[in-house]
């Protein structure tokens, strides 16, 4: 009897403890969402506290908040407000979708030209290095000279390739160019597809991108300033470094006279994540609108590239 009574008490305590954790989590969520609006107002009314980089404390505040939970809740507040407005007034949500997809398409279409630049640059490097035995390349279209070794231009192809990948990712998503492994999607109804799309963008695409941002942000700044900062640093601890912090931009190359702008790869990571986050929102909103409005709205306002009439086979739309 005593053993049974003790077990019941333990189960009751466990249930109470779990309920308390849930309540605490909900309260914390509500409080942080509320504080997010305050942080937006405070940041906009006090830009000098985080944009005046001549003040080292201001620089470190920018570094801290750029990958903080405070920024996360500010982002969530903005998304919630836009979503509520859009759910009530669907034309606004369509305009938001078109705007976000416009960003993806424009960025991708511009960045795609670097693919051509890579080809031309590789040809020039091969000719100058292997045939003419030149060690340097000078570029001065407007009088200002820019001279680097052939090895520098050869290694910079890696950056240009990364630039195409990072900046064309959401563009390729909008165009439907990503490889897709389909097990059940093609055989289900229209609204089921849209429900799957909403779930995937909201519970997979967006959280992974946001989590990666919070670590990639500090990964970038660890290669821009010293002493190194960490995602685990509290604001007070980070501000204590203000007196000794200084710029230390990574310019190390993997070979003598090689490409020395490897910190740009870290910036590209954040550009990549920004585009993925925006596209996740656009995809969620588009899926929601197509779910609500039915099959006739599929592909509505979608700006897809075309090779012209009769070339659908080569566009992958067959």
ZADO-1210 file (C-alpha; in nm, 4 decimals, padded with zeros to 6 digits):
<atoms>
<atom x="00.0000" y="00.0000" z="00.0000" code="UNK" pos="1"/>
<atom x="00.2806" y="00.2387" z="00.0905" code="UNK" pos="2"/>
<atom x="00.4634" y="00.1603" z="-00.2326" code="UNK" pos="3"/>
<atom x="00.1484" y="00.2273" z="-00.4339" code="UNK" pos="4"/>
<atom x="00.0883" y="00.5520" z="-00.2505" code="UNK" pos="5"/>
<atom x="00.4473" y="00.6627" z="-00.3089" code="UNK" pos="6"/>
<atom x="00.4178" y="00.5873" z="-00.6797" code="UNK" pos="7"/>
<atom x="00.0986" y="00.7917" z="-00.7053" code="UNK" pos="8"/>
<atom x="00.2666" y="01.0850" z="-00.5321" code="UNK" pos="9"/>
<atom x="00.5645" y="01.0678" z="-00.7697" code="UNK" pos="10"/>
<atom x="00.3351" y="01.0602" z="-01.0729" code="UNK" pos="11"/>
<atom x="00.1393" y="01.3549" z="-00.9360" code="UNK" pos="12"/>
<atom x="00.4589" y="01.5517" z="-00.8751" code="UNK" pos="13"/>
<atom x="00.5843" y="01.4682" z="-01.2244" code="UNK" pos="14"/>
<atom x="00.2558" y="01.5833" z="-01.3762" code="UNK" pos="15"/>
<atom x="00.2632" y="01.9046" z="-01.1749" code="UNK" pos="16"/>
<atom x="00.6256" y="01.9653" z="-01.2711" code="UNK" pos="17"/>
<atom x="00.5511" y="01.9140" z="-01.6409" code="UNK" pos="18"/>
<atom x="00.2513" y="02.1462" z="-01.6229" code="UNK" pos="19"/>
<atom x="00.4670" y="02.4060" z="-01.4518" code="UNK" pos="20"/>
<atom x="00.7272" y="02.3832" z="-01.7275" code="UNK" pos="21"/>
<atom x="00.4595" y="02.4309" z="-01.9923" code="UNK" pos="22"/>
<atom x="00.3159" y="02.7332" z="-01.8115" code="UNK" pos="23"/>
<atom x="00.6632" y="02.8837" z="-01.7672" code="UNK" pos="24"/>
<atom x="00.7389" y="02.8302" z="-02.1357" code="UNK" pos="25"/>
<atom x="00.4147" y="02.9972" z="-02.2444" code="UNK" pos="26"/>
<atom x="00.4681" y="03.2914" z="-02.0091" code="UNK" pos="27"/>
<atom x="00.8279" y="03.3303" z="-02.1288" code="UNK" pos="28"/>
<atom x="00.7139" y="03.3231" z="-02.4919" code="UNK" pos="29"/>
<atom x="00.4481" y="03.5885" z="-02.4353" code="UNK" pos="30"/>
<atom x="00.6860" y="03.8113" z="-02.2376" code="UNK" pos="31"/>
<atom x="00.9612" y="03.7877" z="-02.4995" code="UNK" pos="32"/>
<atom x="00.7172" y="03.8577" z="-02.7818" code="UNK" pos="33"/>
<atom x="00.5990" y="04.1644" z="-02.5938" code="UNK" pos="34"/>
<atom x="00.9546" y="04.2784" z="-02.5307" code="UNK" pos="35"/>
<atom x="01.0235" y="04.2350" z="-02.9012" code="UNK" pos="36"/>
<atom x="00.8024" y="04.5336" z="-02.9829" code="UNK" pos="37"/>
<atom x="00.9835" y="04.7369" z="-02.7185" code="UNK" pos="38"/>
<atom x="01.3203" y="04.6391" z="-02.8672" code="UNK" pos="39"/>
<atom x="01.2052" y="04.7509" z="-03.2129" code="UNK" pos="40"/>
<atom x="01.1008" y="05.0924" z="-03.0836" code="UNK" pos="41"/>
<atom x="01.4126" y="05.1331" z="-02.8701" code="UNK" pos="42"/>
<atom x="01.6499" y="05.0324" z="-03.1507" code="UNK" pos="43"/>
<atom x="01.4870" y="05.2722" z="-03.3974" code="UNK" pos="44"/>
<atom x="01.4910" y="05.5617" z="-03.1517" code="UNK" pos="45"/>
<atom x="01.8493" y="05.4983" z="-03.0337" code="UNK" pos="46"/>
<atom x="02.0444" y="05.4050" z="-03.3493" code="UNK" pos="47"/>
<atom x="02.3698" y="05.5398" z="-03.2076" code="UNK" pos="48"/>
<atom x="02.3796" y="05.2633" z="-02.9480" code="UNK" pos="49"/>
<atom x="02.4323" y="04.9980" z="-03.2152" code="UNK" pos="50"/>
<atom x="02.5270" y="05.1740" z="-03.5408" code="UNK" pos="51"/>
<atom x="02.8013" y="05.4099" z="-03.4230" code="UNK" pos="52"/>
<atom x="03.0930" y="05.1731" z="-03.4766" code="UNK" pos="53"/>
<atom x="03.3475" y="05.4372" z="-03.3778" code="UNK" pos="54"/>
<atom x="03.2314" y="05.3481" z="-03.0267" code="UNK" pos="55"/>
<atom x="03.3517" y="04.9955" z="-02.9509" code="UNK" pos="56"/>
<atom x="03.0603" y="04.9291" z="-02.7169" code="UNK" pos="57"/>
<atom x="02.8208" y="05.0179" z="-02.9974" code="UNK" pos="58"/>
<atom x="03.0024" y="04.7753" z="-03.2278" code="UNK" pos="59"/>
<atom x="02.9809" y="04.4965" z="-02.9717" code="UNK" pos="60"/>
<atom x="02.6106" y="04.5629" z="-02.9160" code="UNK" pos="61"/>
<atom x="02.5601" y="04.5208" z="-03.2890" code="UNK" pos="62"/>
<atom x="02.7564" y="04.1959" z="-03.2790" code="UNK" pos="63"/>
<atom x="02.5630" y="04.0651" z="-02.9796" code="UNK" pos="64"/>
<atom x="02.2121" y="04.1517" z="-03.0926" code="UNK" pos="65"/>
<atom x="02.2730" y="04.0331" z="-03.4496" code="UNK" pos="66"/>
<atom x="02.2620" y="03.6729" z="-03.3313" code="UNK" pos="67"/>
<atom x="02.0598" y="03.7030" z="-03.0122" code="UNK" pos="68"/>
<atom x="01.7253" y="03.5727" z="-02.8957" code="UNK" pos="69"/>
<atom x="01.6110" y="03.9359" z="-02.8777" code="UNK" pos="70"/>
<atom x="01.6514" y="03.9648" z="-03.2546" code="UNK" pos="71"/>
<atom x="01.4699" y="03.6344" z="-03.2967" code="UNK" pos="72"/>
<atom x="01.1647" y="03.7643" z="-03.1126" code="UNK" pos="73"/>
<atom x="01.1786" y="04.0943" z="-03.3013" code="UNK" pos="74"/>
<atom x="01.1695" y="03.8904" z="-03.6215" code="UNK" pos="75"/>
<atom x="00.8781" y="03.6833" z="-03.4908" code="UNK" pos="76"/>
<atom x="00.6876" y="03.9989" z="-03.3944" code="UNK" pos="77"/>
<atom x="00.7273" y="04.1421" z="-03.7440" code="UNK" pos="78"/>
<atom x="00.6196" y="03.8119" z="-03.9007" code="UNK" pos="79"/>
<atom x="00.3156" y="03.7864" z="-03.6723" code="UNK" pos="80"/>
<atom x="00.2025" y="04.1409" z="-03.7519" code="UNK" pos="81"/>
<atom x="00.2453" y="04.0913" z="-04.1276" code="UNK" pos="82"/>
<atom x="00.0702" y="03.7547" z="-04.1093" code="UNK" pos="83"/>
<atom x="-00.2303" y="03.8892" z="-03.9202" code="UNK" pos="84"/>
<atom x="-00.2695" y="04.1754" z="-04.1672" code="UNK" pos="85"/>
<atom x="-00.2306" y="03.9350" z="-04.4585" code="UNK" pos="86"/>
<atom x="-00.4745" y="03.6768" z="-04.3251" code="UNK" pos="87"/>
<atom x="-00.7360" y="03.9486" z="-04.2840" code="UNK" pos="88"/>
<atom x="-00.6605" y="04.1220" z="-04.6153" code="UNK" pos="89"/>
<atom x="-00.5397" y="03.8658" z="-04.8689" code="UNK" pos="90"/>
<atom x="-00.4361" y="04.1187" z="-05.1401" code="UNK" pos="91"/>
<atom x="-00.1745" y="04.2467" z="-04.8947" code="UNK" pos="92"/>
<atom x="-00.0432" y="03.8933" z="-04.8504" code="UNK" pos="93"/>
<atom x="-00.0252" y="03.8413" z="-05.2269" code="UNK" pos="94"/>
<atom x="00.1674" y="04.1675" z="-05.2561" code="UNK" pos="95"/>
<atom x="00.4048" y="04.0461" z="-04.9854" code="UNK" pos="96"/>
<atom x="00.4569" y="03.7156" z="-05.1672" code="UNK" pos="97"/>
<atom x="00.5263" y="03.8944" z="-05.4943" code="UNK" pos="98"/>
<atom x="00.7702" y="04.1282" z="-05.3216" code="UNK" pos="99"/>
<atom x="00.9632" y="03.8484" z="-05.1518" code="UNK" pos="100"/>
<atom x="00.9764" y="03.6437" z="-05.4710" code="UNK" pos="101"/>
<atom x="01.0882" y="03.9552" z="-05.6580" code="UNK" pos="102"/>
<atom x="01.3832" y="03.9843" z="-05.4206" code="UNK" pos="103"/>
<atom x="01.4728" y="03.6194" z="-05.4815" code="UNK" pos="104"/>
<atom x="01.4392" y="03.6437" z="-05.8594" code="UNK" pos="105"/>
<atom x="01.6234" y="03.9733" z="-05.8966" code="UNK" pos="106"/>
<atom x="01.9106" y="03.8672" z="-05.6725" code="UNK" pos="107"/>
<atom x="01.9424" y="03.5329" z="-05.8474" code="UNK" pos="108"/>
<atom x="01.9235" y="03.6713" z="-06.1991" code="UNK" pos="109"/>
<atom x="02.1985" y="03.9219" z="-06.1252" code="UNK" pos="110"/>
<atom x="02.4175" y="03.6696" z="-05.9431" code="UNK" pos="111"/>
<atom x="02.3778" y="03.4151" z="-06.2229" code="UNK" pos="112"/>
<atom x="02.5906" y="03.6369" z="-06.4482" code="UNK" pos="113"/>
<atom x="02.8883" y="03.5511" z="-06.2307" code="UNK" pos="114"/>
<atom x="02.8706" y="03.2071" z="-06.3916" code="UNK" pos="115"/>
<atom x="02.9632" y="03.3682" z="-06.7226" code="UNK" pos="116"/>
<atom x="03.2309" y="03.5745" z="-06.5497" code="UNK" pos="117"/>
<atom x="03.3794" y="03.2550" z="-06.4059" code="UNK" pos="118"/>
<atom x="03.4081" y="03.0993" z="-06.7516" code="UNK" pos="119"/>
<atom x="03.5708" y="03.4078" z="-06.9046" code="UNK" pos="120"/>
<atom x="03.8034" y="03.4493" z="-06.6084" code="UNK" pos="121"/>
<atom x="03.9116" y="03.0861" z="-06.6235" code="UNK" pos="122"/>
<atom x="03.9897" y="03.1185" z="-06.9944" code="UNK" pos="123"/>
<atom x="04.1981" y="03.4307" z="-06.9311" code="UNK" pos="124"/>
<atom x="04.3844" y="03.2635" z="-06.6448" code="UNK" pos="125"/>
<atom x="04.4668" y="02.9567" z="-06.8554" code="UNK" pos="126"/>
<atom x="04.5884" y="03.1627" z="-07.1502" code="UNK" pos="127"/>
<atom x="04.7981" y="03.4045" z="-06.9462" code="UNK" pos="128"/>
<atom x="04.9438" y="03.1403" z="-06.7170" code="UNK" pos="129"/>
<atom x="05.0020" y="02.8521" z="-06.9569" code="UNK" pos="130"/>
<atom x="05.0627" y="03.0215" z="-07.2908" code="UNK" pos="131"/>
<atom x="05.1905" y="03.3736" z="-07.2269" code="UNK" pos="132"/>
<atom x="05.3584" y="03.2902" z="-06.8937" code="UNK" pos="133"/>
<atom x="05.2272" y="03.6040" z="-06.7281" code="UNK" pos="134"/>
<atom x="05.2355" y="03.6280" z="-06.3497" code="UNK" pos="135"/>
<atom x="04.9976" y="03.9199" z="-06.2966" code="UNK" pos="136"/>
<atom x="04.6732" y="04.0589" z="-06.4309" code="UNK" pos="137"/>
<atom x="04.5973" y="04.4311" z="-06.4216" code="UNK" pos="138"/>
<atom x="04.2465" y="04.5706" z="-06.4517" code="UNK" pos="139"/>
<atom x="04.2023" y="04.9477" z="-06.4834" code="UNK" pos="140"/>
<atom x="03.8876" y="05.0296" z="-06.6823" code="UNK" pos="141"/>
<atom x="03.8470" y="05.3807" z="-06.5373" code="UNK" pos="142"/>
<atom x="04.2079" y="05.4724" z="-06.4753" code="UNK" pos="143"/>
<atom x="04.2300" y="05.3211" z="-06.1283" code="UNK" pos="144"/>
<atom x="04.4599" y="05.0201" z="-06.1335" code="UNK" pos="145"/>
<atom x="04.3872" y="04.6817" z="-05.9808" code="UNK" pos="146"/>
<atom x="04.6740" y="04.4359" z="-06.0080" code="UNK" pos="147"/>
<atom x="04.6849" y="04.0868" z="-05.8606" code="UNK" pos="148"/>
<atom x="04.8677" y="03.7657" z="-05.9366" code="UNK" pos="149"/>
<atom x="04.7251" y="03.5102" z="-06.1758" code="UNK" pos="150"/>
<atom x="04.7008" y="03.2751" z="-05.8776" code="UNK" pos="151"/>
<atom x="04.4800" y="03.5288" z="-05.6995" code="UNK" pos="152"/>
<atom x="04.2371" y="03.5366" z="-05.9914" code="UNK" pos="153"/>
<atom x="04.2479" y="03.1583" z="-06.0157" code="UNK" pos="154"/>
<atom x="04.1592" y="03.1120" z="-05.6483" code="UNK" pos="155"/>
<atom x="03.8921" y="03.3831" z="-05.6603" code="UNK" pos="156"/>
<atom x="03.6927" y="03.1494" z="-05.8846" code="UNK" pos="157"/>
<atom x="03.5998" y="02.9616" z="-05.5661" code="UNK" pos="158"/>
<atom x="03.4418" y="03.2750" z="-05.4266" code="UNK" pos="159"/>
<atom x="03.2517" y="03.3461" z="-05.7470" code="UNK" pos="160"/>
<atom x="03.1230" y="02.9894" z="-05.7504" code="UNK" pos="161"/>
<atom x="03.0122" y="03.0256" z="-05.3880" code="UNK" pos="162"/>
<atom x="02.8477" y="03.3567" z="-05.4750" code="UNK" pos="163"/>
<atom x="02.6385" y="03.1924" z="-05.7476" code="UNK" pos="164"/>
<atom x="02.5323" y="02.9123" z="-05.5127" code="UNK" pos="165"/>
<atom x="02.4528" y="03.1397" z="-05.2172" code="UNK" pos="166"/>
<atom x="02.2671" y="03.4130" z="-05.4031" code="UNK" pos="167"/>
<atom x="02.0798" y="03.1913" z="-05.6491" code="UNK" pos="168"/>
<atom x="01.9399" y="02.9482" z="-05.3921" code="UNK" pos="169"/>
<atom x="01.6019" y="03.1173" z="-05.3436" code="UNK" pos="170"/>
<atom x="01.5859" y="03.2099" z="-05.7126" code="UNK" pos="171"/>
<atom x="01.6195" y="02.8417" z="-05.8006" code="UNK" pos="172"/>
<atom x="01.3516" y="02.7620" z="-05.5418" code="UNK" pos="173"/>
<atom x="01.1053" y="03.0044" z="-05.7001" code="UNK" pos="174"/>
<atom x="01.1823" y="02.8641" z="-06.0445" code="UNK" pos="175"/>
<atom x="01.1306" y="02.5069" z="-05.9208" code="UNK" pos="176"/>
<atom x="01.4853" y="02.4084" z="-06.0154" code="UNK" pos="177"/>
<atom x="01.5894" y="02.2303" z="-05.6962" code="UNK" pos="178"/>
<atom x="01.6129" y="01.8522" z="-05.7010" code="UNK" pos="179"/>
<atom x="01.3123" y="01.7053" z="-05.5233" code="UNK" pos="180"/>
<atom x="01.2755" y="01.3490" z="-05.3950" code="UNK" pos="181"/>
<atom x="00.9026" y="01.2824" z="-05.4086" code="UNK" pos="182"/>
<atom x="00.7445" y="00.9921" z="-05.2226" code="UNK" pos="183"/>
<atom x="00.3839" y="01.1025" z="-05.1700" code="UNK" pos="184"/>
<atom x="00.3600" y="01.4657" z="-05.2844" code="UNK" pos="185"/>
<atom x="00.2722" y="01.4144" z="-05.6517" code="UNK" pos="186"/>
<atom x="-00.0168" y="01.1797" z="-05.5804" code="UNK" pos="187"/>
<atom x="-00.2078" y="01.3882" z="-05.3272" code="UNK" pos="188"/>
<atom x="-00.4713" y="01.6562" z="-05.3812" code="UNK" pos="189"/>
<atom x="-00.4047" y="02.0267" z="-05.4233" code="UNK" pos="190"/>
<atom x="-00.4881" y="02.1330" z="-05.0685" code="UNK" pos="191"/>
<atom x="-00.2898" y="01.8423" z="-04.9229" code="UNK" pos="192"/>
<atom x="00.0129" y="01.9587" z="-05.1211" code="UNK" pos="193"/>
<atom x="-00.0270" y="02.3107" z="-04.9900" code="UNK" pos="194"/>
<atom x="-00.0609" y="02.1795" z="-04.6334" code="UNK" pos="195"/>
<atom x="00.2630" y="01.9822" z="-04.6759" code="UNK" pos="196"/>
<atom x="00.4335" y="02.2927" z="-04.8146" code="UNK" pos="197"/>
<atom x="00.3164" y="02.5061" z="-04.5222" code="UNK" pos="198"/>
<atom x="00.4322" y="02.2488" z="-04.2693" code="UNK" pos="199"/>
<atom x="00.7717" y="02.2092" z="-04.4358" code="UNK" pos="200"/>
<atom x="00.8422" y="02.5803" z="-04.4633" code="UNK" pos="201"/>
<atom x="00.7252" y="02.6566" z="-04.1093" code="UNK" pos="202"/>
<atom x="00.8737" y="02.3618" z="-03.9193" code="UNK" pos="203"/>
<atom x="01.1802" y="02.2698" z="-04.1257" code="UNK" pos="204"/>
<atom x="01.2995" y="02.5416" z="-04.3612" code="UNK" pos="205"/>
<atom x="01.2528" y="02.8435" z="-04.1348" code="UNK" pos="206"/>
<atom x="01.3771" y="02.6998" z="-03.8007" code="UNK" pos="207"/>
<atom x="01.6901" y="02.5479" z="-03.9554" code="UNK" pos="208"/>
<atom x="01.7758" y="02.8739" z="-04.1317" code="UNK" pos="209"/>
<atom x="01.7194" y="03.0803" z="-03.8163" code="UNK" pos="210"/>
<atom x="01.9251" y="02.8463" z="-03.6001" code="UNK" pos="211"/>
<atom x="02.2073" y="02.8418" z="-03.8541" code="UNK" pos="212"/>
<atom x="02.2000" y="03.2227" z="-03.8699" code="UNK" pos="213"/>
<atom x="02.2539" y="03.2539" z="-03.4955" code="UNK" pos="214"/>
<atom x="02.5784" y="03.0567" z="-03.5201" code="UNK" pos="215"/>
<atom x="02.6933" y="03.1814" z="-03.8623" code="UNK" pos="216"/>
<atom x="02.6642" y="03.5405" z="-03.7383" code="UNK" pos="217"/>
<atom x="02.9220" y="03.4902" z="-03.4660" code="UNK" pos="218"/>
<atom x="03.1325" y="03.2741" z="-03.6984" code="UNK" pos="219"/>
<atom x="03.1610" y="03.5786" z="-03.9255" code="UNK" pos="220"/>
<atom x="03.2540" y="03.8183" z="-03.6481" code="UNK" pos="221"/>
<atom x="03.5159" y="03.5817" z="-03.5087" code="UNK" pos="222"/>
<atom x="03.7028" y="03.6483" z="-03.8340" code="UNK" pos="223"/>
<atom x="03.6523" y="04.0245" z="-03.8293" code="UNK" pos="224"/>
<atom x="03.7404" y="04.1394" z="-03.4779" code="UNK" pos="225"/>
<atom x="03.9568" y="04.0367" z="-03.1868" code="UNK" pos="226"/>
<atom x="03.9218" y="03.9171" z="-02.9126" code="UNK" pos="227"/>
<atom x="03.6949" y="03.6541" z="-03.0582" code="UNK" pos="228"/>
<atom x="03.3264" y="03.6572" z="-02.9692" code="UNK" pos="229"/>
<atom x="03.1050" y="03.3582" z="-02.9078" code="UNK" pos="230"/>
<atom x="02.7351" y="03.2772" z="-02.9310" code="UNK" pos="231"/>
<atom x="02.7452" y="03.1893" z="-02.5610" code="UNK" pos="232"/>
<atom x="02.8754" y="03.5322" z="-02.4526" code="UNK" pos="233"/>
<atom x="02.6328" y="03.7440" z="-02.2510" code="UNK" pos="234"/>
<atom x="02.6002" y="04.1124" z="-02.3391" code="UNK" pos="235"/>
<atom x="02.7726" y="04.2308" z="-02.0204" code="UNK" pos="236"/>
<atom x="03.0637" y="03.9971" z="-02.0790" code="UNK" pos="237"/>
<atom x="03.0933" y="04.1111" z="-02.4391" code="UNK" pos="238"/>
<atom x="03.0878" y="04.4800" z="-02.3448" code="UNK" pos="239"/>
<atom x="03.3768" y="04.4173" z="-02.1045" code="UNK" pos="240"/>
<atom x="03.5911" y="04.3537" z="-02.4131" code="UNK" pos="241"/>
<atom x="03.5174" y="04.7002" z="-02.5555" code="UNK" pos="242"/>
<atom x="03.8449" y="04.8513" z="-02.4352" code="UNK" pos="243"/>
<atom x="04.0575" y="04.5925" z="-02.6126" code="UNK" pos="244"/>
<atom x="03.8453" y="04.5068" z="-02.9161" code="UNK" pos="245"/>
<atom x="03.9942" y="04.5893" z="-03.2562" code="UNK" pos="246"/>
<atom x="03.9414" y="04.5033" z="-03.6196" code="UNK" pos="247"/>
<atom x="04.1256" y="04.1942" z="-03.7365" code="UNK" pos="248"/>
<atom x="03.9794" y="04.1085" z="-04.0769" code="UNK" pos="249"/>
<atom x="04.0810" y="03.7653" z="-04.2023" code="UNK" pos="250"/>
<atom x="04.3010" y="03.8082" z="-04.5098" code="UNK" pos="251"/>
<atom x="04.4941" y="03.4819" z="-04.4994" code="UNK" pos="252"/>
<atom x="04.5320" y="03.3013" z="-04.8318" code="UNK" pos="253"/>
<atom x="04.5949" y="02.9321" z="-04.8848" code="UNK" pos="254"/>
<atom x="04.8897" y="02.9978" z="-05.1139" code="UNK" pos="255"/>
<atom x="05.1461" y="03.2684" z="-05.1738" code="UNK" pos="256"/>
<atom x="04.9835" y="03.5638" z="-05.3514" code="UNK" pos="257"/>
<atom x="04.6534" y="03.3736" z="-05.3512" code="UNK" pos="258"/>
<atom x="04.3005" y="03.5004" z="-05.2934" code="UNK" pos="259"/>
<atom x="04.2938" y="03.6737" z="-04.9552" code="UNK" pos="260"/>
<atom x="03.9286" y="03.7659" z="-04.9138" code="UNK" pos="261"/>
<atom x="03.8089" y="03.4533" z="-04.7381" code="UNK" pos="262"/>
<atom x="03.6066" y="03.6573" z="-04.4889" code="UNK" pos="263"/>
<atom x="03.3727" y="03.7234" z="-04.7822" code="UNK" pos="264"/>
<atom x="03.2674" y="03.3588" z="-04.7701" code="UNK" pos="265"/>
<atom x="03.1335" y="03.4163" z="-04.4181" code="UNK" pos="266"/>
<atom x="02.9355" y="03.7163" z="-04.5403" code="UNK" pos="267"/>
<atom x="02.7961" y="03.5004" z="-04.8194" code="UNK" pos="268"/>
<atom x="02.6739" y="03.2525" z="-04.5584" code="UNK" pos="269"/>
<atom x="02.4594" y="03.5238" z="-04.4022" code="UNK" pos="270"/>
<atom x="02.3351" y="03.6381" z="-04.7433" code="UNK" pos="271"/>
<atom x="02.2425" y="03.2778" z="-04.8200" code="UNK" pos="272"/>
<atom x="02.0537" y="03.2417" z="-04.4922" code="UNK" pos="273"/>
<atom x="01.8761" y="03.5753" z="-04.5368" code="UNK" pos="274"/>
<atom x="01.7452" y="03.4650" z="-04.8751" code="UNK" pos="275"/>
<atom x="01.6391" y="03.1261" z="-04.7394" code="UNK" pos="276"/>
<atom x="01.4514" y="03.2876" z="-04.4487" code="UNK" pos="277"/>
<atom x="01.2698" y="03.5287" z="-04.6790" code="UNK" pos="278"/>
<atom x="01.1880" y="03.2499" z="-04.9223" code="UNK" pos="279"/>
<atom x="01.0562" y="03.0304" z="-04.6409" code="UNK" pos="280"/>
<atom x="00.8121" y="03.3072" z="-04.5508" code="UNK" pos="281"/>
<atom x="00.7172" y="03.3631" z="-04.9143" code="UNK" pos="282"/>
<atom x="00.6610" y="02.9913" z="-04.9666" code="UNK" pos="283"/>
<atom x="00.4489" y="02.9624" z="-04.6524" code="UNK" pos="284"/>
<atom x="00.2339" y="03.2597" z="-04.7488" code="UNK" pos="285"/>
<atom x="00.1963" y="03.1398" z="-05.1086" code="UNK" pos="286"/>
<atom x="00.1014" y="02.7913" z="-04.9909" code="UNK" pos="287"/>
<atom x="-00.1529" y="02.9369" z="-04.7487" code="UNK" pos="288"/>
<atom x="-00.3109" y="03.1546" z="-05.0167" code="UNK" pos="289"/>
<atom x="-00.3253" y="02.8699" z="-05.2675" code="UNK" pos="290"/>
<atom x="-00.4744" y="02.6465" z="-04.9968" code="UNK" pos="291"/>
<atom x="-00.7481" y="02.8985" z="-04.9189" code="UNK" pos="292"/>
<atom x="-00.8250" y="03.0086" z="-05.2747" code="UNK" pos="293"/>
<atom x="-00.8162" y="02.6642" z="-05.4311" code="UNK" pos="294"/>
<atom x="-00.6462" y="02.5014" z="-05.7268" code="UNK" pos="295"/>
<atom x="-00.7188" y="02.7881" z="-05.9656" code="UNK" pos="296"/>
<atom x="-00.4740" y="03.0061" z="-05.7711" code="UNK" pos="297"/>
<atom x="-00.1802" y="02.7667" z="-05.8170" code="UNK" pos="298"/>
<atom x="00.1147" y="02.9575" z="-05.9578" code="UNK" pos="299"/>
<atom x="-00.0669" y="03.2899" z="-05.9323" code="UNK" pos="300"/>
<atom x="00.1661" y="03.5879" z="-05.9916" code="UNK" pos="301"/>
<atom x="00.4592" y="03.3439" z="-06.0145" code="UNK" pos="302"/>
<atom x="00.7408" y="03.5031" z="-06.2148" code="UNK" pos="303"/>
<atom x="00.9119" y="03.2070" z="-06.3789" code="UNK" pos="304"/>
<atom x="01.1750" y="03.2254" z="-06.6493" code="UNK" pos="305"/>
<atom x="01.0754" y="03.1037" z="-06.9924" code="UNK" pos="306"/>
<atom x="01.2615" y="03.0201" z="-07.3107" code="UNK" pos="307"/>
<atom x="00.9599" y="03.1025" z="-07.5220" code="UNK" pos="308"/>
<atom x="00.6664" y="02.9171" z="-07.6680" code="UNK" pos="309"/>
<atom x="00.7446" y="02.5617" z="-07.7710" code="UNK" pos="310"/>
<atom x="01.0457" y="02.5311" z="-07.5396" code="UNK" pos="311"/>
<atom x="00.8592" y="02.3966" z="-07.2366" code="UNK" pos="312"/>
<atom x="01.0476" y="02.0668" z="-07.2485" code="UNK" pos="313"/>
<atom x="01.3756" y="02.2404" z="-07.1815" code="UNK" pos="314"/>
<atom x="01.2251" y="02.4407" z="-06.8947" code="UNK" pos="315"/>
<atom x="01.1335" y="02.1329" z="-06.6971" code="UNK" pos="316"/>
<atom x="00.7619" y="02.2178" z="-06.7027" code="UNK" pos="317"/>
<atom x="00.6418" y="01.9132" z="-06.8924" code="UNK" pos="318"/>
</atoms>
